[in-house]
Amino acid sequence: MENKRWYDKHRESKMALDMLRTLNPAVRKKLTDDIISVASAIKTVHRENDTAPLSIGLERVLGLYQTNKGRRWYDKQPDLSAAIKTASTLPESDYLNIMEGICMSLK
């Protein structure tokens, strides 16, 4: 059985990260700023509507913890790492919507 990271289990997430990897740094920086902005707005809406989930799941919590080890390619890029961390703390459906949006934008 293949051991996949939590973000590899979703096609859009894997595609979005692959696309982000190939972008030139200036474009990637702009996109990471947009990801943080969108994720923060979604978090605000959930807080205001009191609809935040109780848990984002063990795999995602473990993934956030492991970012401190810097093993993933994007962990070495502070802006992108912050964007992925911010988005990954959203409910899964919101996170996947952001990843799908990245894929659609970059095609």
PyRosetta script that sets phi, psi and omega in degrees:
from pyrosetta import init, pose_from_sequence

init()
pose = pose_from_sequence("MENKRWYDKHRESKMALDMLRTLNPAVRKKLTDDIISVASAIKTVHRENDTAPLSIGLERVLGLYQTNKGRRWYDKQPDLSAAIKTASTLPESDYLNIMEGICMSLK")
pose.set_psi(1, 133.1)
pose.set_omega(1, -178.7)
pose.set_phi(2, -77.8)
pose.set_psi(2, 132.2)
pose.set_omega(2, 179.0)
pose.set_phi(3, -91.4)
pose.set_psi(3, 106.8)
pose.set_omega(3, -178.3)
pose.set_phi(4, -105.3)
pose.set_psi(4, 149.1)
pose.set_omega(4, 171.9)
pose.set_phi(5, -73.0)
pose.set_psi(5, 160.3)
pose.set_omega(5, -175.2)
pose.set_phi(6, -57.4)
pose.set_psi(6, -35.3)
pose.set_omega(6, -176.7)
pose.set_phi(7, -79.3)
pose.set_psi(7, -16.3)
pose.set_omega(7, 177.0)
pose.set_phi(8, -78.0)
pose.set_psi(8, -13.2)
pose.set_omega(8, -176.8)
pose.set_phi(9, -78.3)
pose.set_psi(9, -10.4)
pose.set_omega(9, -180.0)
pose.set_phi(10, -118.7)
pose.set_psi(10, 123.6)
pose.set_omega(10, -175.6)
pose.set_phi(11, -53.7)
pose.set_psi(11, -46.5)
pose.set_omega(11, -177.2)
pose.set_phi(12, -64.5)
pose.set_psi(12, -38.4)
pose.set_omega(12, -179.5)
pose.set_phi(13, -64.7)
pose.set_psi(13, -47.8)
pose.set_omega(13, 179.3)
pose.set_phi(14, -62.2)
pose.set_psi(14, -44.0)
pose.set_omega(14, 178.9)
pose.set_phi(15, -61.9)
pose.set_psi(15, -44.7)
pose.set_omega(15, -178.9)
pose.set_phi(16, -61.6)
pose.set_psi(16, -44.3)
pose.set_omega(16, 179.2)
pose.set_phi(17, -65.7)
pose.set_psi(17, -38.5)
pose.set_omega(17, 176.3)
pose.set_phi(18, -62.4)
pose.set_psi(18, -41.5)
pose.set_omega(18, 178.9)
pose.set_phi(19, -67.2)
pose.set_psi(19, -42.4)
pose.set_omega(19, 179.1)
pose.set_phi(20, -60.5)
pose.set_psi(20, -34.7)
pose.set_omega(20, -179.1)
pose.set_phi(21, -61.9)
pose.set_psi(21, -33.1)
pose.set_omega(21, -174.0)
pose.set_phi(22, -91.7)
pose.set_psi(22, -6.1)
pose.set_omega(22, -178.1)
pose.set_phi(23, -72.5)
pose.set_psi(23, 153.1)
pose.set_omega(23, 173.8)
pose.set_phi(24, -70.3)
pose.set_psi(24, 150.2)
pose.set_omega(24, -172.3)
pose.set_phi(25, -56.1)
pose.set_psi(25, -36.9)
pose.set_omega(25, -179.1)
pose.set_phi(26, -66.9)
pose.set_psi(26, -42.9)
pose.set_omega(26, 178.6)
pose.set_phi(27, -67.5)
pose.set_psi(27, -42.1)
pose.set_omega(27, 179.3)
pose.set_phi(28, -62.0)
pose.set_psi(28, -39.6)
pose.set_omega(28, 178.9)
pose.set_phi(29, -62.2)
pose.set_psi(29, -44.8)
pose.set_omega(29, 178.8)
pose.set_phi(30, -61.7)
pose.set_psi(30, -44.3)
pose.set_omega(30, -179.2)
pose.set_phi(31, -66.4)
pose.set_psi(31, -39.0)
pose.set_omega(31, 178.4)
pose.set_phi(32, -65.3)
pose.set_psi(32, -37.4)
pose.set_omega(32, 175.6)
pose.set_phi(33, -61.6)
pose.set_psi(33, -40.5)
pose.set_omega(33, 178.6)
pose.set_phi(34, -66.8)
pose.set_psi(34, -39.5)
pose.set_omega(34, 178.7)
pose.set_phi(35, -61.4)
pose.set_psi(35, -46.8)
pose.set_omega(35, 179.6)
pose.set_phi(36, -62.3)
pose.set_psi(36, -42.2)
pose.set_omega(36, 179.6)
pose.set_phi(37, -62.0)
pose.set_psi(37, -47.5)
pose.set_omega(37, -179.9)
pose.set_phi(38, -65.3)
pose.set_psi(38, -46.5)
pose.set_omega(38, -179.3)
pose.set_phi(39, -62.1)
pose.set_psi(39, -40.3)
pose.set_omega(39, 178.8)
pose.set_phi(40, -65.4)
pose.set_psi(40, -39.4)
pose.set_omega(40, 177.7)
pose.set_phi(41, -64.4)
pose.set_psi(41, -41.2)
pose.set_omega(41, 178.5)
pose.set_phi(42, -64.0)
pose.set_psi(42, -42.3)
pose.set_omega(42, 178.3)
pose.set_phi(43, -61.0)
pose.set_psi(43, -40.4)
pose.set_omega(43, 178.6)
pose.set_phi(44, -62.1)
pose.set_psi(44, -44.0)
pose.set_omega(44, 178.8)
pose.set_phi(45, -61.2)
pose.set_psi(45, -44.3)
pose.set_omega(45, 179.1)
pose.set_phi(46, -62.9)
pose.set_psi(46, -40.5)
pose.set_omega(46, 178.8)
pose.set_phi(47, -64.1)
pose.set_psi(47, -45.4)
pose.set_omega(47, -179.3)
pose.set_phi(48, -64.9)
pose.set_psi(48, -34.8)
pose.set_omega(48, -179.5)
pose.set_phi(49, -93.0)
pose.set_psi(49, -0.4)
pose.set_omega(49, -178.7)
pose.set_phi(50, 53.6)
pose.set_psi(50, 43.9)
pose.set_omega(50, -178.9)
pose.set_phi(51, -114.8)
pose.set_psi(51, 14.9)
pose.set_omega(51, -179.5)
pose.set_phi(52, -66.2)
pose.set_psi(52, 140.6)
pose.set_omega(52, -179.8)
pose.set_phi(53, -70.1)
pose.set_psi(53, 157.0)
pose.set_omega(53, 177.2)
pose.set_phi(54, -72.8)
pose.set_psi(54, -30.1)
pose.set_omega(54, -177.8)
pose.set_phi(55, -148.6)
pose.set_psi(55, 147.5)
pose.set_omega(55, 175.7)
pose.set_phi(56, -96.5)
pose.set_psi(56, -3.2)
pose.set_omega(56, 177.4)
pose.set_phi(57, 104.8)
pose.set_psi(57, 145.6)
pose.set_omega(57, -176.3)
pose.set_phi(58, -60.9)
pose.set_psi(58, -43.1)
pose.set_omega(58, -178.9)
pose.set_phi(59, -60.9)
pose.set_psi(59, -41.2)
pose.set_omega(59, -178.2)
pose.set_phi(60, -72.3)
pose.set_psi(60, -36.3)
pose.set_omega(60, 176.3)
pose.set_phi(61, -63.8)
pose.set_psi(61, -44.2)
pose.set_omega(61, 178.1)
pose.set_phi(62, -61.6)
pose.set_psi(62, -41.0)
pose.set_omega(62, 177.6)
pose.set_phi(63, -61.0)
pose.set_psi(63, -40.9)
pose.set_omega(63, 177.4)
pose.set_phi(64, -64.4)
pose.set_psi(64, -41.5)
pose.set_omega(64, 178.0)
pose.set_phi(65, -61.6)
pose.set_psi(65, -41.7)
pose.set_omega(65, -175.4)
pose.set_phi(66, -74.0)
pose.set_psi(66, -12.3)
pose.set_omega(66, 177.9)
pose.set_phi(67, -62.7)
pose.set_psi(67, -24.1)
pose.set_omega(67, 178.0)
pose.set_phi(68, -65.8)
pose.set_psi(68, -21.7)
pose.set_omega(68, 179.0)
pose.set_phi(69, -79.6)
pose.set_psi(69, -18.9)
pose.set_omega(69, 176.4)
pose.set_phi(70, 66.2)
pose.set_psi(70, 34.4)
pose.set_omega(70, -177.4)
pose.set_phi(71, -85.2)
pose.set_psi(71, -23.4)
pose.set_omega(71, -179.0)
pose.set_phi(72, -85.0)
pose.set_psi(72, 152.0)
pose.set_omega(72, -177.7)
pose.set_phi(73, -59.6)
pose.set_psi(73, -37.2)
pose.set_omega(73, -176.6)
pose.set_phi(74, -79.7)
pose.set_psi(74, -13.9)
pose.set_omega(74, 176.9)
pose.set_phi(75, -65.9)
pose.set_psi(75, -22.6)
pose.set_omega(75, -178.5)
pose.set_phi(76, -85.8)
pose.set_psi(76, -0.5)
pose.set_omega(76, 178.4)
pose.set_phi(77, -118.8)
pose.set_psi(77, 98.3)
pose.set_omega(77, -170.7)
pose.set_phi(78, -51.9)
pose.set_psi(78, -43.0)
pose.set_omega(78, -178.3)
pose.set_phi(79, -64.7)
pose.set_psi(79, -47.1)
pose.set_omega(79, -179.2)
pose.set_phi(80, -68.3)
pose.set_psi(80, -39.6)
pose.set_omega(80, 177.9)
pose.set_phi(81, -60.2)
pose.set_psi(81, -43.3)
pose.set_omega(81, 178.1)
pose.set_phi(82, -63.3)
pose.set_psi(82, -39.8)
pose.set_omega(82, 179.8)
pose.set_phi(83, -65.2)
pose.set_psi(83, -44.5)
pose.set_omega(83, -179.8)
pose.set_phi(84, -66.4)
pose.set_psi(84, -41.4)
pose.set_omega(84, 177.5)
pose.set_phi(85, -61.2)
pose.set_psi(85, -45.6)
pose.set_omega(85, -178.8)
pose.set_phi(86, -61.8)
pose.set_psi(86, -47.2)
pose.set_omega(86, -179.3)
pose.set_phi(87, -68.0)
pose.set_psi(87, -35.7)
pose.set_omega(87, -175.1)
pose.set_phi(88, -73.8)
pose.set_psi(88, -11.1)
pose.set_omega(88, 176.5)
pose.set_phi(89, -90.0)
pose.set_psi(89, 0.7)
pose.set_omega(89, 175.7)
pose.set_phi(90, -80.2)
pose.set_psi(90, 164.3)
pose.set_omega(90, 170.3)
pose.set_phi(91, -55.8)
pose.set_psi(91, 148.8)
pose.set_omega(91, -173.8)
pose.set_phi(92, -54.5)
pose.set_psi(92, -41.0)
pose.set_omega(92, -178.5)
pose.set_phi(93, -64.3)
pose.set_psi(93, -38.1)
pose.set_omega(93, 178.0)
pose.set_phi(94, -68.3)
pose.set_psi(94, -42.9)
pose.set_omega(94, 177.9)
pose.set_phi(95, -58.6)
pose.set_psi(95, -46.4)
pose.set_omega(95, -178.8)
pose.set_phi(96, -66.2)
pose.set_psi(96, -34.0)
pose.set_omega(96, 175.7)
pose.set_phi(97, -62.8)
pose.set_psi(97, -40.2)
pose.set_omega(97, 177.5)
pose.set_phi(98, -64.8)
pose.set_psi(98, -45.0)
pose.set_omega(98, 179.6)
pose.set_phi(99, -63.7)
pose.set_psi(99, -40.0)
pose.set_omega(99, 177.1)
pose.set_phi(100, -64.2)
pose.set_psi(100, -39.7)
pose.set_omega(100, 177.6)
pose.set_phi(101, -62.5)
pose.set_psi(101, -39.3)
pose.set_omega(101, 176.8)
pose.set_phi(102, -62.1)
pose.set_psi(102, -46.5)
pose.set_omega(102, 180.0)
pose.set_phi(103, -59.0)
pose.set_psi(103, -46.2)
pose.set_omega(103, -179.2)
pose.set_phi(104, -64.8)
pose.set_psi(104, -37.9)
pose.set_omega(104, -178.6)
pose.set_phi(105, -68.7)
pose.set_psi(105, -34.4)
pose.set_omega(105, -173.2)
pose.set_phi(106, -94.7)
pose.set_psi(106, -4.7)
pose.set_omega(106, 179.5)
pose.set_phi(107, -73.0)
pose.dump_pdb("model.pdb")
